[in-house]
Amino acid sequence: MDWMADRMEWGRNMTGKSGRMHLHMEGNKTTTEYQQLNRDKAPLSGGSIRNVKGTLSLEDTTGSGSTWEMRLWGVHWPRQGVIMLTTTSEKFEGIFGLPHLTPGPDFFQSSKALLKQRLYKVLETKQKNIYTDQTVPWSSEVQNNPQFLFSPAPQCEYIMYVQVHPLDREHLRKTKDNLDMAQLIGAIENELATPVGAPVGHVPKLRMSAVLYSPDCAYFIETKGPPEFPPGEANHLEGVKAEVQTHRVKTWILVFASVVFGQVFLLKNQMKETFTPSTMGRVSFGTISAMVMVDGITFTASATWVSTAGATFLPTMALMFAAFLSMTIGGSFLAKIYEVQFPENHPRSETPTNTTPSPAPPATLPSFGGSLLPGPVTAAGFAGNTPTRSSHQEEPVFVPFDGDVEADIADGASALPGRANLTNTTALPSPTPPSPRQNFQAVIGRFILSSLVISFVTLSSSTWYPSVRAIYLDLCAFVYLSLWVPQIYRNVMRNCRRALTWPFVLGQSMLRLAPLAYFWLKEDNFLFAQTAARSFAVLAAWLWLQIVVLAAQDVLGPRFAVPMSWVPEAWDYHPVLREENVEEGGLPIGLLAADEQYQDGTSGGSTQSRRGSNGSLIEKSKHGARSMFVIDCSICQELLEVPVVRAGGDEEGAGGGVASVFARRMYMVTPCRHIFHTACLESWMKFRLQCPICREDLPPL
């Protein structure tokens, strides 16, 4: 046989001193009885045996970093808890020589008898399908690789000895009938196979110790645990039965579906708060896009899995429905945000400057028997019947409804007598057609394409080196948990303190971090993913830092610690008011009174009361370097306290710092110099970006 050994290295070769092992074992439910040997010739094997097969995954953590998967075939003696498995390939007939590798005559005879029965059935099936079935019945490949069919690559072969450890009696709950260990284990097995609600208590874990020997690559692999190692460091191979694992998967899928339903609830409440164009303009398109894209990937994954799901069909359907709700509701919210922010992100294109200007019209127009305008209008501007144009007058331009000014001028000029030759000799430059508007469906197409690419790369990462795969998954999680970064950036650019409600921000942060916490922290997760507590701590700290920045923007202002040269100019609705800006018009309207009445103050300061220009009562109290004005809010008609820095004083001496920042957050001053409560004006600006008093347009928050 032509081997590929001269062109590639041997597979399944372990070069490190330690690694990870995962064994999934399956066996037929019925056992085969056989006639065992005499007691004086060999140790008894219990008189029962059955066929088993296992899928073994070996990860060379400290060596090459490769992960090898293989399928092993063998037998199981239930009474002794002994399992023997081996690989089979073109160069190693492991399953046929398995009886010769057993530890004693009794095991040899039983495995030989079982192997004969198995060989007879397999050969009979092969004989019937000799032209259609070309697969190897005991292949060690997890999936038959066609490239190794004619030129196989040599790989290290394995012989595996497994010993099932007895269950711990302390973890088994005693029943009322005071059953012995055999009866109690039988009751647990029956309840797992056909659940009827029997009170069997907690199902204990299974523990096995194993030794692998590679005869052609010459090395041993042994599981780690007692007595050579303490139980706290390792405990050999620990696992659960398939029924318990299926129950865990169903439970965690339902928990994941509940998490997604919680995301839908928070998103619905947020949409109630941001239902006007003014509030939608504050929300970042990138933040909602990250949520919708991940929900779409979850929906695609659950929809793909539900077609082949068996026992997990209903929980997967619940997860798919929850992800579909989150994806569709978030998509509709994203579409509204896109429509509101489209003029901002795609400004109207200006007329190109490199076009050839049209020639200037003649100074005089020909006479055609009458005046172009009625008599009273032409009497002052025209001499006789021939109109004359002064040097500062320009030809009138009438703008049509469609906005095509040049085409309308040309059509009007060609309709006048004597102007046809002018329009024919001089061609006006054609306007540049506007670029077609990109609709939201194109954006959705990009999202779908990006989600498919991410899904395919993530699936293919299962074949990468574990270190590279861990870096890729950590990077994807880091990008995903950076969902509040676009919102922070938009708050800075628009000078907006808060665009999203705090229940939405905190709730979405915790719910979207919860699935990552399960796979990054829980060691026995149902995907058998390797945990990384340090990486999760970094991801949680990064998400928490974003929330802290959002809180600081809400309290200290969206542009705190940001140089003004980095951001565009924006109106500050919470300015520092100073008495020295009275003549410059810096104080809001209403704080300046026409008539004043002074009253004696207390020992701590002085108090003044006056009637404002809008009829509202203004009280002014002076304490140190700051004056406190009390004025009526025109929206709620309640009193509003406004701190004003006295002339010659500074904000630091006026109780600046944190106290001054919180005091300024109580009022809002518009560009038209009207002042209102912050809550009142913010509620008003949700529906209309106009001043409640003078109806002047207001810059958005």
C-alpha positions in Angstrom: 0.0 0.0 0.0 1.2 3.5 -0.9 1.4 5.4 2.4 1.7 9.1 2.7 4.3 8.9 5.4 7.0 10.5 3.2 4.8 13.6 2.6 3.3 14.3 6.0 3.8 13.7 9.7 2.0 11.1 11.6 -1.3 12.1 13.0 -2.5 11.7 16.7 1.0 12.2 17.9 1.3 13.6 21.5 4.4 15.6 22.3 3.4 17.3 25.5 3.3 16.1 29.1 -0.3 16.9 29.8 -3.6 17.8 28.1 -7.4 17.4 28.2 -9.4 14.3 27.4 -13.1 13.9 26.5 -14.7 10.5 26.1 -18.2 9.9 24.8 -19.2 6.3 25.2 -22.2 4.4 23.7 -23.2 0.8 24.3 -26.0 -1.5 23.3 -28.7 -1.9 26.0 -28.7 -5.7 26.1 -25.9 -7.8 27.3 -24.8 -11.2 26.1 -24.6 -14.1 28.4 -21.8 -16.7 28.0 -20.4 -19.7 29.7 -17.6 -18.6 32.0 -14.6 -20.6 33.0 -14.1 -22.5 36.2 -13.1 -20.5 39.2 -9.8 -22.3 39.6 -8.6 -21.4 36.1 -9.3 -17.7 35.7 -10.9 -14.7 37.5 -14.6 -14.5 36.9 -16.0 -11.9 34.5 -19.5 -12.1 35.7 -20.9 -14.0 32.7 -22.1 -10.9 30.8 -20.5 -8.8 28.1 -21.7 -6.2 25.5 -20.4 -4.1 22.6 -19.4 -0.5 23.2 -17.9 2.2 21.1 -16.4 5.5 22.1 -15.4 8.9 20.6 -12.2 10.1 22.1 -10.9 13.6 21.9 -7.3 14.3 23.0 -6.0 17.9 23.3 -2.2 18.2 23.5 -2.3 21.3 25.6 1.4 21.6 26.6 2.8 20.1 23.4 1.7 20.8 19.8 -1.6 22.3 20.8 -3.5 20.0 18.4 -6.7 18.3 19.2 -7.2 14.8 17.8 -10.6 13.0 17.6 -10.9 9.3 16.9 -13.4 6.5 17.2 -12.6 3.4 19.3 -14.4 0.0 19.3 -14.4 -2.6 22.0 -16.3 -4.5 24.7 -17.6 -3.9 28.2 -17.9 -6.3 31.1 -20.6 -4.7 33.3 -20.1 -6.7 36.5 -16.4 -5.7 36.8 -16.8 -2.3 35.2 -14.0 -3.1 32.8 -14.0 -1.6 29.3 -11.4 -2.3 26.6 -11.3 -0.2 23.4 -9.0 0.0 20.4 -8.6 1.8 17.1 -8.7 0.0 13.8 -7.1 1.1 10.5 -5.5 -0.3 7.4 -2.2 -0.8 9.2 -3.6 -1.9 12.6 -6.4 -4.5 12.9 -7.2 -3.6 16.4 -10.8 -4.9 16.7 -9.7 -8.3 15.3 -6.8 -8.7 17.7 -8.7 -7.3 20.7 -9.2 -10.7 22.5 -5.4 -11.2 22.5 -5.0 -7.9 24.4 -7.3 -8.9 27.3 -5.8 -9.5 30.8 -6.9 -13.1 31.3 -8.4 -16.3 29.8 -11.9 -15.5 30.9 -11.9 -12.1 29.3 -10.3 -13.7 26.2 -13.0 -16.3 25.7 -15.9 -13.9 26.3 -14.6 -11.2 23.9 -13.7 -13.9 21.3 -17.3 -15.3 21.4 -18.8 -11.8 21.2 -16.5 -10.8 18.3 -17.5 -13.9 16.3 -21.2 -12.9 16.6 -20.4 -9.3 15.6 -18.3 -10.3 12.7 -20.9 -12.6 11.3 -23.6 -9.9 11.3 -21.3 -7.3 9.8 -20.1 -9.6 7.0 -23.7 -10.6 6.2 -24.7 -7.0 5.9 -21.7 -6.2 3.7 -22.4 -9.1 1.5 -25.9 -7.8 0.8 -24.6 -4.2 0.1 -21.3 -5.1 -1.6 -21.7 -2.5 -4.4 -23.2 0.3 -2.4 -21.5 0.2 1.0 -17.8 0.9 0.7 -17.2 2.2 4.3 -15.0 0.5 6.9 -17.3 -0.8 9.6 -14.7 -0.3 12.4 -12.9 2.8 11.1 -11.2 5.0 13.7 -12.0 8.2 11.7 -14.9 10.2 13.2 -16.0 10.8 9.6 -14.6 8.7 6.7 -12.1 11.0 4.9 -12.1 10.3 1.1 -8.6 11.6 0.7 -7.3 8.7 2.8 -9.2 6.0 0.9 -6.5 5.1 -1.6 -3.4 6.7 -0.1 -4.0 6.6 3.7 -1.9 8.6 6.1 -0.4 6.7 9.0 -1.6 7.7 12.5 -0.8 6.7 16.0 -3.0 3.8 17.1 -4.4 3.4 20.6 -5.4 0.6 23.0 -7.5 1.9 25.9 -8.2 0.2 29.2 -10.9 1.8 31.3 -12.0 1.0 34.8 -15.4 2.3 36.0 -15.2 3.3 39.7 -17.9 2.3 42.1 -20.4 5.0 43.1 -20.0 6.9 46.3 -22.5 5.6 48.9 -22.7 8.9 50.7 -24.1 10.7 47.6 -26.9 8.1 47.2 -30.1 8.8 49.1 -31.6 5.9 51.1 -35.2 5.1 50.3 -37.9 4.1 52.7 -37.6 0.5 51.5 -34.0 0.5 52.6 -32.8 -0.8 49.2 -29.3 -2.1 48.8 -26.9 -0.6 46.3 -27.8 -2.9 43.4 -31.5 -2.2 43.7 -30.9 1.5 44.2 -28.7 1.8 41.1 -31.3 -0.3 39.2 -34.0 2.1 40.2 -31.9 5.1 39.1 -31.2 3.4 35.7 -34.9 2.7 35.2 -35.9 6.3 36.1 -33.4 7.7 33.7 -34.5 5.4 30.9 -38.3 5.8 31.4 -39.0 8.8 33.8 -42.1 8.3 35.9 -41.2 10.6 38.8 -39.7 8.0 41.2 -37.9 9.5 44.2 -34.4 8.4 43.3 -32.8 11.6 44.6 -29.6 13.1 43.1 -28.1 11.1 40.3 -24.4 10.7 41.1 -21.6 11.4 38.7 -19.7 8.7 37.0 -15.9 8.4 37.4 -13.5 6.3 35.3 -9.7 5.9 35.2 -8.1 5.1 31.9 -4.7 4.1 30.4 -4.0 4.5 26.7 -1.1 2.8 25.0 0.1 3.5 21.5 2.1 0.5 20.2 3.4 2.1 17.1 4.2 5.6 18.6 5.4 4.1 21.9 4.0 6.2 24.7 1.4 5.9 27.5 -1.4 8.3 28.4 -2.9 8.0 31.9 -5.7 9.9 33.5 -4.9 12.1 36.4 -6.3 11.6 39.9 -6.1 9.6 43.2 -4.1 8.0 44.6 -1.1 9.5 42.7 -2.7 13.0 42.8 -5.0 14.6 45.4 -8.8 14.7 44.5 -8.7 18.5 44.5 -6.3 18.7 41.6 -7.9 16.1 39.4 -10.3 13.2 39.7 -9.7 11.1 36.6 -12.6 11.1 34.0 -15.8 12.6 35.5 -19.1 12.8 33.7 -22.7 11.9 33.7 -25.0 9.6 31.8 -26.5 10.7 28.5 -30.0 11.2 30.0 -28.6 13.5 32.7 -26.6 15.4 30.0 -29.8 15.8 27.9 -31.7 17.1 30.9 -29.0 19.7 31.5 -29.0 20.8 27.9 -32.7 21.2 27.9 -32.6 23.2 31.2 -29.9 25.6 30.1 -31.6 26.2 26.7 -34.7 27.2 28.5 -32.7 29.5 30.7 -31.2 31.0 27.7 -34.6 31.5 26.1 -35.8 33.2 29.3 -32.7 35.5 29.1 -33.7 36.4 25.5 -37.3 37.0 26.5 -36.0 39.5 29.1 -34.1 41.3 26.4 -37.3 41.6 24.4 -39.1 43.0 27.5 -36.4 45.6 28.0 -36.4 46.5 24.3 -40.1 47.0 24.3 -40.0 49.3 27.2 -37.2 51.3 25.7 -39.2 51.7 22.4 -42.0 53.2 24.5 -39.6 55.9 25.8 -38.0 56.6 22.4 -41.0 56.9 20.1 -40.5 60.4 18.7 -37.9 61.6 16.1 -36.2 63.7 18.7 -35.6 60.8 21.1 -34.7 58.4 18.2 -32.0 60.8 17.0 -30.1 60.4 20.3 -29.9 56.5 20.1 -26.8 55.1 18.4 -27.4 53.0 15.3 -24.3 51.0 16.1 -25.4 50.0 19.6 -28.8 48.6 18.5 -27.1 47.0 15.4 -24.8 44.9 17.6 -27.8 43.6 19.6 -29.9 42.8 16.5 -26.9 41.1 14.8 -26.2 38.8 17.7 -29.9 38.0 18.1 -30.0 37.1 14.4 -27.1 34.8 14.9 -28.8 33.1 17.8 -32.0 32.7 15.7 -30.0 31.2 12.8 -28.2 28.8 15.1 -31.4 27.6 16.9 -33.3 27.3 13.7 -30.5 25.1 12.3 -30.3 23.0 15.4 -34.1 22.5 15.7 -34.3 20.6 12.4 -32.2 17.8 13.9 -33.0 18.2 17.6 -34.4 15.2 19.3 -35.1 15.5 23.0 -34.2 19.2 23.0 -36.8 20.1 20.3 -39.2 22.0 22.4 -36.6 24.0 24.4 -34.9 24.9 21.1 -38.2 26.0 19.6 -38.7 28.3 22.6 -35.2 29.8 22.1 -35.8 30.2 18.4 -39.1 32.0 19.0 -37.5 34.3 21.6 -34.6 35.1 19.3 -37.0 35.8 16.5 -39.0 38.2 18.6 -35.9 40.0 19.7 -34.5 40.1 16.2 -37.8 41.4 14.6 -38.6 44.0 17.3 -35.0 45.2 17.4 -35.0 45.3 13.6 -38.1 47.5 13.4 -36.7 49.8 16.0 -33.5 50.0 14.0 -35.4 50.8 10.9 -37.1 53.8 12.6 -33.7 55.0 13.9 -32.2 54.7 10.4 -35.1 56.8 8.8 -34.7 59.5 11.5 -30.9 59.7 11.2 -30.7 59.4 7.4 -30.6 63.1 6.7 -27.9 63.6 9.3 -25.7 60.7 8.0 -26.4 61.4 4.3 -26.5 65.2 3.7 -27.8 66.4 0.3 -25.0 66.7 -2.2 -24.0 70.1 -3.3 -23.8 71.4 -6.9 -20.4 70.5 -8.4 -18.1 73.5 -8.9 -16.3 72.3 -12.0 -19.3 72.8 -14.4 -19.1 75.4 -17.1 -21.2 78.4 -16.3 -24.0 79.4 -18.7 -23.4 82.6 -20.7 -24.8 85.8 -19.4 -28.1 87.0 -20.9 -28.1 90.1 -23.1 -28.6 93.5 -21.5 -31.7 94.3 -23.4 -34.7 92.3 -24.5 -36.3 92.8 -28.0 -39.5 94.6 -28.3 -42.5 92.6 -29.5 -45.3 95.0 -29.5 -46.0 95.5 -25.9 -44.6 95.6 -22.4 -43.6 92.4 -20.6 -45.2 93.6 -17.4 -48.4 95.5 -16.6 -48.3 99.3 -16.8 -48.0 100.3 -13.2 -45.1 98.0 -12.7 -43.2 99.0 -15.9 -43.7 102.7 -15.6 -40.8 103.3 -13.2 -38.4 100.7 -14.4 -38.7 100.9 -18.2 -38.3 103.7 -20.8 -41.0 103.5 -23.4 -41.7 100.0 -24.7 -38.1 98.8 -24.4 -37.2 97.7 -20.9 -33.9 98.8 -19.5 -32.1 97.0 -16.7 -30.1 98.8 -14.1 -26.6 97.5 -13.1 -27.7 96.1 -9.8 -30.8 94.3 -11.0 -30.8 90.6 -11.9 -33.0 88.5 -14.0 -35.8 87.0 -11.8 -35.7 83.2 -11.2 -38.8 81.2 -10.5 -38.2 77.9 -8.7 -40.4 75.1 -9.8 -41.9 72.5 -7.6 -39.4 69.8 -8.6 -36.4 72.0 -7.9 -35.0 71.9 -11.5 -34.3 75.6 -11.8 -32.1 75.5 -15.0 -34.6 73.4 -16.9 -37.4 75.8 -16.0 -35.4 78.8 -17.1 -34.6 77.2 -20.4 -38.2 76.2 -21.1 -39.5 79.7 -20.2 -36.9 81.4 -22.4 -37.6 79.1 -25.4 -41.3 80.0 -25.1 -40.6 83.7 -25.6 -40.5 85.1 -29.2 -37.0 85.8 -30.4 -35.3 83.6 -27.8 -35.4 80.3 -29.6 -32.1 81.0 -31.4 -30.4 81.8 -28.1 -31.5 78.6 -26.4 -30.5 76.6 -29.5 -27.0 78.0 -29.8 -26.0 77.8 -26.1 -26.4 74.4 -24.3 -26.8 74.6 -20.5 -24.8 72.0 -18.5 -26.9 69.1 -17.4 -27.2 68.9 -13.6 -25.5 66.0 -11.9 -28.1 63.4 -11.0 -28.4 62.8 -7.3 -27.1 59.5 -5.9 -29.9 57.0 -5.2 -31.0 56.8 -1.6 -29.8 53.7 0.2 -32.8 52.0 1.7 -32.9 50.0 4.9 -33.2 46.7 3.1 -29.6 47.1 1.8 -28.4 47.6 5.4 -30.2 44.4 6.5 -28.6 42.5 3.6 -25.2 43.6 4.9 -26.1 42.5 8.4 -27.2 39.0 7.2 -24.0 38.6 5.1 -21.8 39.6 8.1 -23.7 37.3 10.4 -23.2 34.3 8.0 -19.5 35.0 7.7 -19.1 35.2 11.5 -21.1 32.0 11.9 -19.0 30.1 9.4 -15.7 31.3 10.8 -16.9 30.4 14.3 -17.9 26.9 13.3 -14.5 26.4 11.5 -12.7 27.5 14.6 -13.5 24.1 16.2 -10.6 22.7 14.1 -8.1 25.4 15.1 -5.4 25.1 17.7 -7.0 25.7 21.2 -4.9 28.8 21.9 -5.9 30.4 18.6 -9.5 29.4 19.1 -9.5 30.9 22.6 -8.1 34.2 21.3 -10.7 34.4 18.5 -13.6 33.7 20.8 -12.3 36.3 23.4 -11.9 38.8 20.6 -15.5 38.2 19.3 -16.8 38.5 22.9 -14.9 41.7 23.4 -16.3 43.3 20.2 -19.8 42.1 21.2 -19.6 43.6 24.7 -18.4 46.9 23.3 -22.0 47.6 22.4 -22.1 50.8 24.5 -19.1 52.4 22.8 -21.1 53.7 19.8 -23.6 55.2 22.2 -20.9 57.0 24.2 -19.5 58.4 20.9 -22.9 59.7 19.8 -23.5 61.3 23.2 -20.2 63.2 22.8 -20.9 64.3 19.2 -24.5 65.4 19.8 -23.8 66.7 23.4 -26.5 64.4 24.7 -26.4 63.4 28.4 -28.6 60.3 28.2 -30.3 58.6 25.3 -31.3 55.3 26.8 -33.0 54.6 30.1 -31.0 53.1 32.9 -33.1 49.9 33.3 -32.4 49.2 29.6 -28.7 49.8 29.9 -28.2 47.8 33.1 -30.7 45.1 32.1 -29.2 44.5 28.7 -25.7 44.5 30.0 -26.4 41.8 32.6 -28.6 39.7 30.3 -26.1 39.7 27.4 -23.2 38.9 29.8 -25.0 36.0 31.4 -24.5 33.5 28.5 -20.9 34.3 28.3 -20.5 33.8 32.0 -21.9 30.3 31.7 -19.4 29.2 29.0 -16.5 31.1 30.4 -16.9 30.1 34.0 -18.8 26.9 34.4 -16.5 23.9 33.8 -19.1 21.3 33.1 -21.0 23.3 30.5 -22.9 21.3 27.9 -20.6 22.3 25.0 -17.5 21.2 27.0 -15.9 24.5 26.3 -12.7 25.2 28.2 -13.2 27.9 30.9 -11.3 31.1 31.1 -12.0 33.0 34.3 -9.3 35.7 33.7 -10.7 36.5 30.2 -14.2 36.8 31.6 -13.0 39.1 34.3 -11.5 41.4 31.6 -14.7 41.3 29.6 -16.9 42.1 32.6 -14.6 45.0 33.6 -14.7 46.4 30.1 -18.5 46.3 30.1 -18.6 47.9 33.5 -16.3 50.7 32.4 -18.6 51.6 29.6 -21.5 51.8 32.0 -19.5 54.0 34.3 -18.7 56.3 31.4 -22.4 56.5 30.5 -23.2 57.4 34.1 -20.5 60.1 34.1 -21.9 61.6 30.9 -25.3 61.7 32.6 -24.0 63.5 35.7 -21.0 65.5 34.6 -22.0 66.2 31.0 -21.5 64.2 27.8 -18.2 66.1 26.9 -16.4 65.9 30.2 -12.6 65.4 29.8 -13.0 65.8 26.0 -11.1 68.6 24.3 -13.4 71.1 22.6 -11.3 71.0 19.5 -12.2 67.3 19.0 -16.0 67.8 18.8 -18.2 70.0 16.8 -19.9 73.0 18.3 -23.1 72.4 20.2 -25.4 74.3 22.4 -24.9 73.9 26.1 -28.3 73.7 27.8 -26.8 73.9 31.2 -24.5 77.0 31.1 -22.9 78.8 34.0 -25.0 82.0 34.5 -23.1 85.2 35.6 -24.4 88.5 36.6 -21.7 90.3 34.7 -23.2 89.1 31.4 -26.4 91.1 31.9 -25.4 93.8 29.4 -24.2 91.2 26.9 -27.5 89.4 26.9 -26.0 86.3 28.6 -28.7 85.8 31.2 -32.1 84.2 30.3 -35.1 86.3 29.6 -37.2 86.8 32.7 -34.3 87.1 35.2 -34.1 90.8 34.4 -36.8 92.7 36.2 -38.2 96.1 35.4 -39.2 97.0 39.0 -37.6 95.6 42.2 -38.6 95.5 45.8 -35.8 95.0 48.3 -36.3 93.2 51.6 -33.9 92.9 54.5 -32.3 89.5 54.6 -31.1 87.4 57.4 -27.7 87.5 59.0 -26.4 85.0 56.5 -27.1 87.2 53.4 -29.6 89.5 51.7 -32.8 88.7 49.8 -34.5 90.6 47.0 -37.9 90.0 45.4 -39.0 91.5 42.1 -41.5 91.0 39.3 -40.0 89.7 36.1 -40.7 91.0 32.6 -43.0 88.1 31.9 -45.0 88.7 35.0 -43.4 86.0 37.1 -42.2 86.5 40.6 -38.4 86.5 41.0 -36.7 86.2 44.3 -32.9 86.8 44.6 -30.9 85.7 47.6 -27.2 86.4 47.8 -24.9 84.1 49.7 -21.2 84.5 49.3 -20.1 84.6 45.7 -23.3 83.1 44.3 -26.9 84.5 43.9 -29.9 82.2 43.8 -32.8 83.4 41.6 -36.3 81.8 41.9 -38.4 82.1 38.8 -41.6 80.5 37.4 -41.2 77.8 34.8 -43.4 78.5 31.8 -44.2 74.8 31.3 -45.2 73.6 34.7 -45.8 77.0 36.3 -43.8 75.9 39.3 -40.8 77.7 41.0 -37.4 77.2 39.5 -34.2 78.0 41.5 -31.4 79.3 39.3 -27.9 79.8 40.7 -26.1 82.8 39.2 -22.4 83.6 39.9 -22.0 87.2 41.2 -20.0 89.8 39.4 -16.3 89.4 40.1 -16.8 85.9 41.6 -15.7 82.6 40.1 -17.5 79.3 39.9 -15.0 77.6 42.3 -15.8 80.1 45.0 -19.5 79.9 44.3 -19.6 76.4 45.5 -18.4 74.9 42.3 -17.3 71.4 41.7 -19.8 68.6 42.1 -22.4 70.8 43.8 -22.3 73.3 41.0 -22.7 70.6 38.4 -25.8 69.2 40.1 -27.3 72.6 40.5 -26.9 73.4 36.8 -28.6 70.1 35.9 -31.8 71.5 37.5 -32.4 74.1 34.7 -32.1 74.3 30.9 -31.5 77.5 28.9 -32.5 77.7 25.3 -30.6 79.6 22.6 -33.5 82.1 22.6 -32.6 82.8 26.3 -35.7 81.1 27.9 -35.2 79.0 31.0 -37.1 76.0 32.2 -36.9 73.0 34.4 -34.7 70.3 33.0 -37.4 67.6 33.3 -40.1 69.9 31.8 -38.1 70.9 28.7 -36.8 67.4 28.1 -40.3 66.1 28.2 -41.4 68.8 25.8 -38.5 68.2 23.4 -39.5 64.6 23.1 -42.4 65.7 20.9 -41.3 69.1 19.5 -37.9 70.8 19.0 -39.3 74.2 19.4 -39.3 76.7 22.3 -42.5 76.5 24.3 -42.6 80.3 24.5 -41.4 81.8 21.2 -41.6 78.7 19.0 -38.0 79.1 17.8 -36.3 75.9 16.7 -34.1 74.3 19.3 -31.0 72.2 18.7 -31.5 68.5 19.6 -30.3 67.0 22.8 
